């Protein structure tokens, strides 16, 4: 497991929470530390939303816990009943993410059995932990989902490129292939989560500008292209090797995959401003993609196993189609960069 900024910031948040409890001479600082761990979020927007939601549910939970402790004491069955009520309320308010820490607050407050000063102490400790996590998250290595997203695109593409370029030739060991494919699936899932963070933060934290809305389209298409590439891997694994093939067929499918990967690589270079606009390449690739699909359907469609080959060819065709859409976006951004300068180009990309 790689050491990341969020791990580091969680440790800092716990440290800050503990120092603050020591500074104000509160008892049981562990409550503040636990709150800081729960409150660390992957984006600025989620930190702010979690802070507001947790403030509401923790206050509500603390009040119910104090009432429950006063009227029902701190017997286990009473604690359990109050926890059930708090969970139901959090779910009703669509604040399910706050349930964990709210229950910690409830349990720690009910320990007081109606003693208001003790209960208030526990509640303040929880708030100290939440504030500590919020401050650390926005001041220390603040999350930058757009930059992290674009960097991750390249990393995922490199993993996928290795698998696709060796899929037909079957050069990779089966155990290594399965491990790498599983890692690729997890990487795409992680990339999808980062896109959701970016989309959520842009749409809800501030009013989206037109240029920011265009960024969403770009990042979504980058992700969609990788997903379609992964679907090609699935098609090859599930259908290609079950079909009867010749060496010529293997070479034909392998060459088409190589063209698609080179095309994808060039498009990513265009996003970095390394290549000039080149409409000829897009037209050529589109024609090759169409020709390959038609040839497979005509030549191999009626042969034994031809249907399986057609499924693989269709997955490749869909992948190529998504790359064409991505290339059109890259060409537009390249023209914008040439017109407005590199600073505007990089600003448009959000880098």
Phi and psi in degrees as a GROMACS rama.xvg file:
@    title "Ramachandran Plot"
@    xaxis  label "Phi"
@    yaxis  label "Psi"
@TYPE xy
-77.5546  144.694  UNK-2
-79.1265  121.709  UNK-3
-116.51  171.881  UNK-4
-64.3425  -34.9411  UNK-5
-66.7333  -36.7313  UNK-6
-61.91  -46.493  UNK-7
-61.4512  -43.5338  UNK-8
-69.639  -32.2145  UNK-9
-63.2335  -43.5  UNK-10
-61.3157  -41.8815  UNK-11
-63.9204  -40.9187  UNK-12
-63.4068  -41.9757  UNK-13
-63.1474  -43.2608  UNK-14
-61.2082  -46.3117  UNK-15
-61.8967  -42.9682  UNK-16
-61.569  -42.2902  UNK-17
-66.876  -40.5125  UNK-18
-65.2715  -38.1679  UNK-19
-66.2794  -39.9693  UNK-20
-65.7643  -35.4516  UNK-21
-68.3202  -39.7372  UNK-22
-62.0329  -42.1601  UNK-23
-93.1501  5.57135  UNK-24
57.2307  45.8829  UNK-25
-84.864  152.166  UNK-26
-88.9728  160.486  UNK-27
53.0165  60.473  UNK-28
-64.3004  -13.5664  UNK-29
-60.4396  -29.9848  UNK-30
-61.764  -43.2016  UNK-31
-65.1894  -39.4034  UNK-32
-63.7459  -43.4501  UNK-33
-62.8258  -41.8017  UNK-34
-61.7883  -39.7048  UNK-35
-64.197  -38.8805  UNK-36
-63.954  -46.6625  UNK-37
-64.4327  -34.735  UNK-38
-83.2831  -9.41942  UNK-39
-71.9762  122.187  UNK-40
-120.535  158.691  UNK-41
-80.5787  -5.85554  UNK-42
-145.797  161.918  UNK-43
-63.5704  -43.7506  UNK-44
-60.6904  -46.9655  UNK-45
-65.6338  -31.8291  UNK-46
-63.9039  -45.2695  UNK-47
-66.7773  -44.2232  UNK-48
-64.8154  -41.6152  UNK-49
-64.0764  -40.0528  UNK-50
-59.0343  -48.0768  UNK-51
-67.4127  -45.9451  UNK-52
-64.1539  -43.0617  UNK-53
-67.6208  -34.0433  UNK-54
-61.0594  -41.8006  UNK-55
-69.1067  -51.1905  UNK-56
-70.54  -34.3539  UNK-57
-67.4203  -39.4409  UNK-58
-62.3739  -46.9452  UNK-59
-62.3412  -44.3612  UNK-60
-62.5736  -40.2168  UNK-61
-65.2973  -41.0301  UNK-62
-64.0273  -46.6101  UNK-63
-63.239  -38.4347  UNK-64
-66.286  -39.778  UNK-65
-66.6258  -41.0042  UNK-66
-65.5185  -42.9879  UNK-67
-64.0669  -41.1945  UNK-68
-66.5334  -33.3168  UNK-69
-73.462  -43.8059  UNK-70
-92.425  -28.7126  UNK-71
-113.503  -2.91484  UNK-72
67.0425  -166.181  UNK-73
-111.653  34.5839  UNK-74
-66.9016  147.816  UNK-75
-51.5742  -41.8032  UNK-76
-65.5462  -34.0152  UNK-77
-69.0248  -42.4251  UNK-78
-60.735  -44.0581  UNK-79
-62.3031  -42.1032  UNK-80
-63.3638  -43.6922  UNK-81
-63.8881  -38.8432  UNK-82
-62.1514  -41.3605  UNK-83
-61.9826  -45.0146  UNK-84
-61.068  -43.3721  UNK-85
-64.696  -42.0315  UNK-86
-60.4568  -44.5141  UNK-87
-61.27  -41.0554  UNK-88
-67.4203  -43.7571  UNK-89
-60.6748  -42.0438  UNK-90
-66.4987  -39.2053  UNK-91
-63.7878  -34.5057  UNK-92
-85.9214  4.66963  UNK-93
57.8713  41.2401  UNK-94
-123.371  45.1701  UNK-95
-60.7712  -28.3309  UNK-96
-67.7279  -19.9737  UNK-97
-91.6462  -3.31701  UNK-98
-58.5623  -46.79  UNK-99
-54.1589  -55.2083  UNK-100
-69.6676  -34.537  UNK-101
-62.0059  -39.6278  UNK-102
-67.3845  -34.8945  UNK-103
-61.2557  -42.2631  UNK-104
-62.7652  -44.6783  UNK-105
-59.3987  -49.4109  UNK-106
-63.7162  -43.1497  UNK-107
-68.2563  -34.4479  UNK-108
-73.9274  -38.9414  UNK-109
-67.1346  -19.2008  UNK-110
-59.841  -24.1189  UNK-111
-76.0885  -17.9109  UNK-112
53.7023  45.4275  UNK-113
92.0082  -0.678659  UNK-114
-79.3905  106.039  UNK-115
-63.921  -39.4559  UNK-116
-66.2633  -39.996  UNK-117
-67.5771  -42.8565  UNK-118
-64.3132  -41.8625  UNK-119
-62.971  -37.1291  UNK-120
-59.3321  -45.8081  UNK-121
-64.7097  -39.6111  UNK-122
-65.5386  -43.5542  UNK-123
-63.6645  -37.9384  UNK-124
-60.7103  -40.5221  UNK-125
-61.8848  -45.0826  UNK-126
-63.4121  -38.6421  UNK-127
-60.8887  -42.2349  UNK-128
-63.6999  -42.9996  UNK-129
-63.3629  -45.7256  UNK-130
-64.5732  -38.8208  UNK-131
-60.627  -45.7727  UNK-132
-64.95  -40.5771  UNK-133
-63.4745  -45.7328  UNK-134
-64.5951  -44.7243  UNK-135
-62.496  -39.4156  UNK-136
-66.3631  -34.6513  UNK-137
-92.3255  -17.1223  UNK-138
-103.035  -29.7811  UNK-139
-110.947  116.73  UNK-140
43.5099  60.9607  UNK-141
-57.426  141.758  UNK-142
-57.7959  136.098  UNK-143
-126.676  78.3196  UNK-144
-60.0483  -31.9118  UNK-145
-67.2856  -47.2276  UNK-146
-65.8425  -43.7706  UNK-147
-63.8092  -35.577  UNK-148
-64.1019  -47.5089  UNK-149
-66.9729  -37.7431  UNK-150
-64.3206  -38.8841  UNK-151
-67.9487  -32.4925  UNK-152
-55.1715  -47.086  UNK-153
-65.344  -41.2792  UNK-154
-63.015  -44.1744  UNK-155
-67.4747  -39.4465  UNK-156
-61.5654  -41.0415  UNK-157
-61.8025  -40.4925  UNK-158
-63.6966  -46.2067  UNK-159
-67.0191  -38.511  UNK-160
-60.1023  -43.199  UNK-161
-61.4144  -43.5463  UNK-162
-70.1341  -43.0055  UNK-163
-68.3049  -36.6431  UNK-164
-73.3782  -15.3414  UNK-165
-115.202  4.49877  UNK-166
-66.2099  -48.6748  UNK-167
-72.9519  -42.9018  UNK-168
-70.4523  -19.0034  UNK-169
56.5754  41.4914  UNK-170
-81.1017  -26.7251  UNK-171
-79.6655  143.026  UNK-172
-61.0684  144.629  UNK-173
-58.7082  -43.4264  UNK-174
-64.7891  -40.2825  UNK-175
-68.2943  -40.9651  UNK-176
-61.4059  -45.9347  UNK-177
-62.8092  -40.9896  UNK-178
-65.2335  -43.0785  UNK-179
-68.2807  -37.9062  UNK-180
-67.4555  -39.3545  UNK-181
-64.806  -39.3105  UNK-182
-65.6031  -37.3281  UNK-183
-65.4394  -42.6538  UNK-184
-59.9856  -43.4021  UNK-185
-65.3993  -37.4668  UNK-186
-66.7155  -39.9077  UNK-187
-66.4368  -38.7146  UNK-188
-62.5964  -43.1647  UNK-189
-62.8193  -39.9198  UNK-190
-64.7127  -39.0647  UNK-191
-63.595  -38.8502  UNK-192
-64.3017  -39.1643  UNK-193
-65.7166  -39.0731  UNK-194
-62.2128  -41.2701  UNK-195
-62.8444  -37.5552  UNK-196
-63.5326  -46.1662  UNK-197
-61.4359  -45.6476  UNK-198
-64.5361  -43.6786  UNK-199
-63.2289  -45.7074  UNK-200
-65.86  -39.5601  UNK-201
-71.6345  -39.5675  UNK-202
-80.3538  -29.8645  UNK-203
-110.233  -29.4977  UNK-204
-80.2374  -32.4601  UNK-205
-149.106  164.23  UNK-206
-72.978  123.311  UNK-207
-72.7899  133.648  UNK-208
-85.3504  167.349  UNK-209
-62.9257  -42.6897  UNK-210
-64.2484  -35.1889  UNK-211
-70.3773  -34.2941  UNK-212
-65.1098  -36.6669  UNK-213
-67.0048  -34.675  UNK-214
-60.3966  -40.6436  UNK-215
-58.5323  -40.8619  UNK-216
-62.7119  -42.8332  UNK-217
-62.5183  -50.6161  UNK-218
-66.0384  -34.7438  UNK-219
-66.3372  -40.1441  UNK-220
-70.6387  -34.8425  UNK-221
-59.751  -43.8829  UNK-222
-68.128  -42.3179  UNK-223
-61.9154  -37.3871  UNK-224
-64.1259  -40.5457  UNK-225
-66.9517  -38.4974  UNK-226
-62.3669  -41.3315  UNK-227
-67.7393  -34.1788  UNK-228
-63.8485  -39.245  UNK-229
-65.8931  -35.4074  UNK-230
-64.3843  -31.5302  UNK-231
-62.923  -42.9493  UNK-232
-58.598  -43.4335  UNK-233
-61.881  -43.2134  UNK-234
-63.8114  -42.6229  UNK-235
-62.2965  -44.8447  UNK-236
-66.1369  -39.2735  UNK-237
-88.1678  -21.1469  UNK-238
-129.075  -36.1717  UNK-239
-64.0144  -49.1616  UNK-240
-77.4138  -8.78665  UNK-241
-86.9489  -9.6637  UNK-242
-93.945  152.123  UNK-243
-77.2956  129.32  UNK-244
-138.897  161.297  UNK-245
-111.106  171.902  UNK-246
-63.4994  -32.7067  UNK-247
-65.8418  -38.6801  UNK-248
-65.5693  -44.3515  UNK-249
-57.8713  -44.8374  UNK-250
-64.0128  -39.3597  UNK-251
-64.7113  -46.981  UNK-252
-67.1604  -38.9081  UNK-253
-64.3084  -42.4599  UNK-254
-65.3076  -38.1061  UNK-255
-67.386  -39.3145  UNK-256
-63.7271  -40.0182  UNK-257
-63.0814  -40.0438  UNK-258
-62.7029  -43.361  UNK-259
-64.3657  -41.3773  UNK-260
-66.942  -39.4797  UNK-261
-64.1239  -40.0489  UNK-262
-62.3928  -45.7676  UNK-263
-60.9884  -42.5802  UNK-264
-62.9416  -42.9299  UNK-265
-63.534  -38.6226  UNK-266
-63.2327  -42.3322  UNK-267
-63.7522  -35.9907  UNK-268
-64.6108  -34.4198  UNK-269
-64.9981  -37.5618  UNK-270
-63.8888  -27.4094  UNK-271
-87.1396  -1.90723  UNK-272
77.3501  21.2357  UNK-273
-90.4722  -22.1483  UNK-274
-117.384  149.628  UNK-275
-77.8359  157.68  UNK-276
-56.7258  136.594  UNK-277
-145.965  86.9663  UNK-278
-70.1389  -24.9951  UNK-279
-63.0286  -40.5441  UNK-280
-62.2928  -42.3309  UNK-281
-63.8507  -43.8987  UNK-282
-63.3897  -41.4606  UNK-283
-65.0312  -43.9168  UNK-284
-67.109  -39.1493  UNK-285
-62.7109  -41.8542  UNK-286
-65.5488  -42.3354  UNK-287
-63.8022  -39.1066  UNK-288
-64.2532  -43.8144  UNK-289
-64.1399  -45.8689  UNK-290
-62.6101  -41.5136  UNK-291
-62.4417  -45.0138  UNK-292
-64.3047  -44.0832  UNK-293
-64.8012  -38.8067  UNK-294
-66.8704  -41.6623  UNK-295
-63.5224  -44.1801  UNK-296
-64.7566  -39.4423  UNK-297
-78.5976  -46.3507  UNK-298
-83.2967  -43.4768  UNK-299
-104.646  -8.26538  UNK-300
-62.2125  -34.2719  UNK-301
-93.1456  -4.50652  UNK-302
-81.684  167.573  UNK-303
-65.5773  125.704  UNK-304
82.1224  3.36933  UNK-305
-63.9185  -32.3478  UNK-306
-64.1995  -39.9729  UNK-307
-65.0213  -41.2011  UNK-308
-63.3899  -35.8869  UNK-309
-66.2469  -35.7097  UNK-310
-62.8575  -43.7173  UNK-311
-65.0315  -43.2727  UNK-312
-62.8031  -38.3652  UNK-313
-64.9401  -38.7888  UNK-314
-63.9435  -40.5612  UNK-315
-64.9337  -40.2996  UNK-316
-62.9021  -44.3963  UNK-317
-63.736  -38.6583  UNK-318
-61.3618  -46.242  UNK-319
-62.5307  -37.1326  UNK-320
-63.4121  -42.9691  UNK-321
-66.0027  -34.2689  UNK-322
-66.6805  -36.7013  UNK-323
-60.9344  -42.8127  UNK-324
-64.5963  -41.7296  UNK-325
-65.4382  -37.8364  UNK-326
-64.6027  -38.6294  UNK-327
-61.5142  -38.6964  UNK-328
-65.8511  -43.6477  UNK-329
-62.1576  -40.0808  UNK-330
-63.4001  -41.2832  UNK-331
-63.693  -41.4387  UNK-332
-67.9375  -37.7936  UNK-333
-61.3459  -42.3868  UNK-334
-65.281  -37.5857  UNK-335
-62.9948  -39.7794  UNK-336
-64.8845  -41.3261  UNK-337
-68.1141  -32.2925  UNK-338
-78.9431  -44.1621  UNK-339
-103.078  -7.39264  UNK-340
99.58  162.667  UNK-341
-63.9338  -35.5963  UNK-342
-62.5829  -44.3785  UNK-343
-65.683  -36.9214  UNK-344
-61.8919  -49.219  UNK-345
-67.9775  -35.5134  UNK-346
-65.2567  -39.6169  UNK-347
-62.8236  -37.4207  UNK-348
-73.0553  -15.8733  UNK-349
79.3114  25.0753  UNK-350
